[in-house]
Amino acid sequence: MQTVCLIGKPNVGKSTIFNRLIKEKKAIIMDTPGITRDRIYGTVTYKDKAFRLIDTGGITLENGTFVKDILMQATLAIDEADIILFVTDGLRELDNEDKMIQSMLHKASKKVIVVVNKLDNDKRMENIYNFYELGFENVVALSAEHGLGVTKLLDMIYESLPLEEVTDDKSLKFCFLGRPNVGKSSLINAFLNEDRLIVSDVSGTTLDAIDTKFKYNGEEYTLIDTAGMRKKGRIYENVEKYSFLRSLKAIDRSDVCVLVVDAEEGIIEHDKHILSYALESGKAVVIAVNKWDTIANPNEAIKEWNIKMANNFQFARFAKVVYVSAKTHKRLKDLMDAIIKAYDNTIQMLPTSLLNDVVMEAVGVHMPPSYKGKRLKIYYVHQTGYMPPKITLEVNNKRLVHFSYERYLENEIRKSFDLEGTPIILQFKNKNDD
């Protein structure tokens, strides 16, 4: 999936444009020290293409120089983006901040679309010509607040997006996700160097390589190494903690995502955020608690950790938790087996007859609540997709579905089928709809 990034100084309307394009509000709070504001990510689908949209913090000058943290975020965002939307204020003259951003973008040699915002009438529309002096070919007038020019902007983005590549690689692809220093790189190295577990058929990998193919029990797998996606230079060494953009790309390309949690540091809120990104993308998941060799009395500790995991990851209780050590290679085989099982479960097709039996029995045991004298009725259930499994329930009125009853049905389905490691989607459809 291509990445489109919104860049500009503060108060030019980037967030308003973001909300217009994704048609919803979606903020992700990152509690990593040094991040000056929330990073916002979303996915935009237009016609037959989709792209990831990122809203960044406003780039500003302080005492004539960039604020350090904003420079880091802007540098990374520009480097990772395929298309950059340079958002400007159409009611103001170009200033030094605009020109500093202009210089950064010209040096980046990326596709840039200048978005001149706040042009909501014919008289103001004439201001657009002032912004051609920035030296970019593509300039579009917009009023994000009133929705004017949004379709034209989407058309310009659409024309710049490449056609989706079709690949014949059918191997299971997985990645390790997690905060810095939780041991992702060590786990990857342990996987690829453990001869008894995995025999790599690749003689070596370069620093910039992101995919490593290997064989396990005679089958080929692909490990997507987000940790390997580093670049040399002071900016990139310092910006490592901001590099979740790269993990988002790895999530898109993976079939299974493994969240790595640090057994020494414990679980923090950001671990939950990271796992939620994978689940929102419909990916199968496994949780690996690394550095288990540092835990005293591990047999006792595992009981406490199981309770912690259940409480902190209530939204993903179906995820298998494996306690591993990259240092000692303990339980790496169990982790690989959990990854394979999560993948097998996310591609499985559930028998229609059994699915109907399970749901109808659940309804018989616990009837849906009534609303204004009306009660939900379920007529027919069948699976209509996979990766993850999508289950469609034909009902009398989908507006009568309460989220608590939907959760009840999901739990009953999970009790009857092995769906460890995979999210499932319940889709309610009115029986008379086409």
C-alpha positions in Angstrom: 0.0 0.0 0.0 1.3 3.4 -1.0 1.8 6.1 1.7 0.5 9.7 1.3 1.7 12.2 3.8 0.3 15.6 4.8 3.1 18.1 5.4 2.8 21.8 6.3 3.1 24.5 9.0 0.6 24.7 11.9 -3.0 25.8 11.3 -3.2 25.3 7.6 -5.9 22.7 7.9 -4.0 19.4 7.6 -6.2 17.6 10.1 -9.4 18.8 8.5 -8.1 17.5 5.1 -7.2 14.2 6.8 -10.7 13.8 8.3 -12.3 14.7 4.9 -10.3 12.0 3.1 -10.7 9.1 5.5 -14.3 10.2 6.3 -13.8 9.5 10.0 -11.8 10.7 13.0 -9.1 8.3 14.0 -6.3 9.3 16.4 -3.6 7.0 17.7 -1.8 8.2 20.9 1.8 7.2 21.1 3.4 7.5 24.5 7.0 7.2 23.3 9.0 10.0 24.9 9.8 12.8 22.6 6.8 12.7 20.4 5.3 16.2 20.5 1.8 15.4 19.4 -0.5 12.5 18.4 0.4 10.8 15.1 -2.7 10.1 13.1 -3.0 7.3 10.5 -5.8 6.2 8.3 -6.6 4.3 5.1 -8.3 5.9 2.1 -10.1 3.9 -0.6 -10.9 5.8 -3.8 -12.2 4.0 -6.9 -10.2 0.8 -7.1 -7.1 1.9 -5.2 -6.3 2.3 -1.5 -3.5 4.3 0.2 -2.4 5.0 3.7 -2.7 8.6 4.8 -0.6 10.1 7.5 -1.2 13.5 9.3 2.0 14.9 10.8 2.6 17.7 13.3 2.9 21.2 12.0 6.4 22.1 11.0 7.4 25.4 12.6 10.4 27.6 13.2 11.6 28.6 16.7 14.3 31.2 16.9 15.0 30.6 13.2 15.6 26.9 13.5 13.3 23.8 13.3 12.2 22.4 16.6 14.3 19.2 16.9 11.5 16.6 17.4 9.4 18.1 14.6 12.4 18.0 12.3 12.8 14.3 13.0 9.2 13.5 12.4 9.1 15.6 9.2 12.3 14.0 7.9 11.0 10.5 8.4 7.6 11.2 7.0 9.0 12.8 3.9 11.4 9.9 3.4 8.8 7.2 3.9 6.0 8.9 1.8 5.4 8.0 -1.8 3.3 11.1 -2.4 3.5 14.3 -0.3 0.6 16.7 0.1 2.2 20.1 0.9 -0.7 21.9 2.6 -0.6 25.8 2.5 -2.9 28.5 3.7 -4.5 30.2 0.7 -5.4 33.3 2.7 -1.9 34.1 3.6 1.3 35.0 1.8 4.1 32.5 1.6 6.4 32.9 4.5 9.8 31.5 5.7 8.2 28.4 7.1 6.6 27.6 3.8 9.9 28.2 2.0 11.8 26.0 4.4 9.4 23.2 3.7 9.7 23.9 0.0 13.4 23.4 0.2 13.1 20.1 2.1 10.6 18.8 -0.5 12.7 19.8 -3.5 15.7 18.0 -2.0 13.6 14.9 -1.3 12.7 14.5 -5.1 9.3 13.0 -4.2 6.0 13.4 -5.9 4.5 16.6 -4.4 1.0 18.0 -4.7 0.6 21.6 -3.3 -2.7 21.8 -1.6 -3.9 25.5 -1.3 -6.5 25.3 1.4 -9.2 27.7 2.6 -10.2 28.8 -0.9 -14.0 28.7 -0.6 -15.2 31.3 -3.1 -14.3 32.6 -6.6 -12.5 35.7 -5.4 -10.2 33.7 -3.0 -9.7 31.1 -5.8 -7.5 33.6 -7.6 -4.9 33.3 -4.8 -3.9 29.9 -6.1 -1.6 31.4 -8.7 0.7 32.8 -5.9 1.6 29.2 -4.9 3.0 28.2 -8.3 6.2 30.0 -7.3 6.9 27.1 -4.9 8.1 25.3 -8.1 5.9 22.2 -8.0 4.0 21.1 -11.0 0.8 19.9 -9.3 -1.2 22.6 -7.4 -4.8 22.2 -6.4 -7.3 24.6 -4.7 -9.3 23.3 -1.7 -11.6 24.2 1.0 -11.4 21.3 3.5 -13.9 22.9 5.8 -16.6 23.0 3.0 -15.4 19.9 1.1 -14.6 21.9 -2.1 -11.9 20.5 -4.4 -11.6 17.2 -2.5 -12.6 15.1 -5.5 -10.0 16.8 -7.7 -7.4 16.2 -5.0 -8.3 12.5 -4.8 -8.2 12.3 -8.7 -4.6 13.7 -8.6 -3.5 11.2 -6.0 -5.2 8.4 -7.8 -3.4 9.1 -11.1 -0.1 9.1 -9.2 -0.6 5.7 -7.5 0.8 2.7 -9.3 -1.3 -0.3 -10.2 -1.4 -3.0 -7.5 1.4 -5.5 -8.1 0.3 -9.2 -8.3 2.7 -11.6 -6.7 2.9 -15.4 -7.1 4.7 -15.8 -3.7 2.4 -18.0 -1.7 4.7 -18.4 1.3 3.4 -17.4 4.8 4.7 -13.9 5.6 5.1 -12.7 9.1 6.8 -9.8 11.0 7.8 -8.9 14.5 6.3 -5.7 15.9 7.1 -3.9 19.1 8.7 -1.0 20.8 12.4 -0.2 20.4 14.7 -2.5 22.5 12.2 -5.3 23.2 14.4 -7.7 21.3 12.9 -7.9 17.8 16.3 -8.0 16.1 17.6 -10.6 18.6 14.6 -12.8 17.9 15.0 -12.5 14.2 18.7 -13.5 14.5 17.8 -16.3 16.8 15.3 -17.6 14.3 17.7 -17.5 11.4 20.7 -18.9 13.2 18.9 -21.8 15.1 20.0 -24.7 12.9 17.8 -27.2 14.8 14.7 -25.1 14.2 15.2 -23.3 10.9 17.6 -23.8 8.1 18.0 -20.7 6.0 18.3 -21.1 2.3 19.7 -17.5 1.9 23.4 -17.2 2.3 23.3 -13.7 3.7 21.3 -10.5 3.8 22.2 -6.9 3.4 21.5 -4.2 5.8 18.7 -2.8 3.7 17.1 -6.2 3.0 13.6 -6.4 4.5 12.5 -10.0 3.5 14.3 -13.2 4.4 13.1 -16.5 3.1 13.7 -19.6 5.1 12.5 -23.2 5.5 10.9 -24.9 8.5 9.8 -28.5 8.3 10.3 -28.4 4.6 8.0 -25.5 4.0 9.1 -22.0 2.9 8.3 -18.9 4.9 9.1 -15.2 4.6 10.2 -13.1 7.6 9.6 -9.4 7.0 12.3 -7.7 9.1 11.2 -4.2 10.1 14.3 -3.8 12.3 16.5 -4.1 9.2 14.9 -1.1 7.6 17.4 1.3 9.0 19.5 3.9 7.2 22.8 5.4 8.1 23.1 8.9 9.4 22.5 10.8 12.6 18.9 11.7 11.8 18.0 8.0 11.2 19.8 6.8 14.3 17.9 9.4 16.4 14.6 8.9 14.7 14.4 5.1 15.3 11.7 5.6 17.9 9.6 7.4 15.4 9.8 4.6 12.8 6.4 3.0 13.2 5.6 4.1 9.7 7.8 1.2 8.6 6.0 -1.2 10.9 2.7 -0.1 9.3 4.1 -1.1 5.9 5.2 -4.4 7.3 1.7 -5.1 8.7 0.2 -4.5 5.3 2.5 -7.1 3.7 2.2 -9.7 6.5 -0.2 -12.6 7.0 0.7 -12.9 10.7 2.0 -10.2 13.0 4.0 -11.1 16.2 3.9 -8.5 18.9 7.1 -8.7 21.0 6.7 -7.7 24.7 9.7 -7.1 27.0 9.5 -9.4 30.0 11.8 -7.1 32.0 9.9 -3.9 31.4 6.4 -5.4 31.4 3.4 -4.3 29.4 2.7 -0.7 28.6 -0.1 1.1 26.8 1.8 1.4 23.5 2.1 -2.4 23.3 -1.7 -2.5 23.1 -1.7 0.3 20.4 0.7 -1.7 18.3 -1.3 -4.9 18.5 -4.5 -2.9 17.7 -2.9 -1.7 14.4 -2.5 -5.3 13.3 -6.0 -6.3 14.3 -7.5 -3.3 12.5 -5.7 -4.5 9.4 -7.4 -7.9 9.8 -4.1 -9.7 10.5 -3.6 -12.9 12.5 -1.6 -12.2 15.6 0.7 -13.9 18.1 2.2 -12.4 21.3 5.8 -13.2 22.2 7.0 -12.3 25.6 10.8 -12.0 25.1 13.7 -12.0 27.5 12.0 -14.8 29.6 15.5 -15.9 30.6 15.7 -12.8 32.9 12.7 -13.8 35.0 13.3 -15.3 38.4 11.1 -18.4 39.2 9.7 -18.6 35.7 7.2 -21.4 36.5 5.5 -19.2 39.1 5.9 -16.0 37.1 4.1 -17.5 34.1 0.8 -17.8 36.1 1.0 -14.1 37.0 1.9 -13.1 33.4 -1.1 -15.1 32.0 -3.4 -13.0 34.2 -1.6 -9.8 33.1 -1.9 -10.7 29.5 -5.6 -11.5 29.8 -6.3 -8.2 31.5 -4.3 -6.0 29.2 -5.2 -7.7 26.0 -8.9 -8.3 26.6 -9.6 -7.2 23.0 -7.3 -10.0 21.7 -7.8 -12.9 24.1 -7.7 -15.2 21.1 -4.0 -14.5 20.5 -1.6 -17.2 21.6 1.0 -16.0 24.1 4.4 -17.7 23.9 7.1 -17.0 26.5 10.5 -17.0 24.7 14.1 -16.1 25.0 16.1 -14.9 22.0 19.2 -15.3 24.1 18.8 -18.9 25.0 16.5 -19.8 22.0 13.9 -21.2 24.4 10.5 -22.0 22.9 11.3 -20.6 19.5 9.8 -23.8 18.0 6.6 -23.1 20.0 6.5 -19.6 18.6 6.9 -20.7 15.0 4.2 -23.3 15.5 1.9 -20.6 16.9 2.5 -18.4 13.9 1.7 -21.3 11.5 -1.5 -22.2 13.5 -2.6 -18.5 13.5 -2.2 -18.5 9.7 -4.0 -21.7 9.2 -6.9 -20.4 11.3 -7.2 -17.1 9.4 -7.5 -18.9 6.0 -9.9 -21.7 7.1 -13.5 -21.9 5.8 -16.1 -22.9 8.5 -18.7 -25.5 7.4 -22.0 -23.6 6.8 -24.2 -26.2 8.5 -22.2 -26.3 11.7 -22.0 -22.5 11.7 -25.7 -22.3 11.5 -26.1 -24.9 14.3 -23.8 -23.0 16.6 -25.4 -19.6 16.0 -29.0 -20.9 16.2 -28.2 -22.8 19.5 -26.6 -19.6 20.9 -29.8 -17.7 20.0 -31.9 -20.3 21.7 -29.9 -20.1 24.9 -29.8 -16.3 25.0 -32.4 -14.4 22.9 -31.4 -11.0 21.5 -32.7 -8.1 23.5 -35.8 -6.3 22.2 -35.7 -2.7 21.2 -39.0 -0.6 21.0 -40.9 -3.8 20.7 -38.8 -5.3 18.0 -36.3 -8.2 18.3 -33.4 -9.3 16.1 -34.0 -12.4 14.1 -31.2 -14.4 12.5 -32.3 -16.5 9.5 -29.1 -17.8 7.9 -25.3 -17.7 8.6 -22.4 -18.4 6.3 -18.8 -17.5 5.8 -18.2 -15.0 3.0 -14.5 -14.4 3.3 -11.2 -15.2 4.9 -7.9 -13.6 6.1 -9.6 -12.9 8.5 -12.8 -15.1 8.4 -15.8 -13.0 7.6 -19.1 -14.4 8.7 -22.3 -12.9 7.3 -25.5 -13.2 9.2 -28.8 -12.6 7.4 -31.2 -10.9 9.7 -34.6 -9.1 9.8 -33.1 -5.7 10.7 -29.3 -5.1 11.2 -30.0 -2.0 13.2 -31.3 -4.2 16.0 -27.8 -5.6 16.5 -26.4 -4.5 19.9 -22.6 -4.5 20.2 -22.9 -6.7 23.4 -24.9 -9.3 21.5 -22.5 -9.3 18.6 -19.7 -10.0 21.1 -21.8 -12.8 22.6 -22.2 -14.4 19.2 -18.5 -14.1 18.5 -17.6 -15.8 21.8 -20.0 -18.6 21.1 -18.5 -19.1 17.6 -15.0 -19.2 19.1 -16.1 -21.8 21.6 -17.1 -24.1 18.8 -14.3 -23.5 16.3 -10.5 -23.3 16.6 -9.9 -19.6 15.8 -6.8 -19.1 17.9 -4.7 -16.2 16.6 -7.2 -14.7 14.1 -9.7 -11.9 14.4 -13.1 -12.6 12.9 -15.6 -10.2 11.3 -19.3 -10.6 11.9 -21.3 -8.8 9.2 -25.0 -8.4 9.5 -27.1 -8.1 6.4 -30.8 -7.5 6.0 -32.4 -10.6 4.4 -34.2 -8.7 1.7 -31.1 -6.6 0.7 -29.5 -7.5 -2.6 
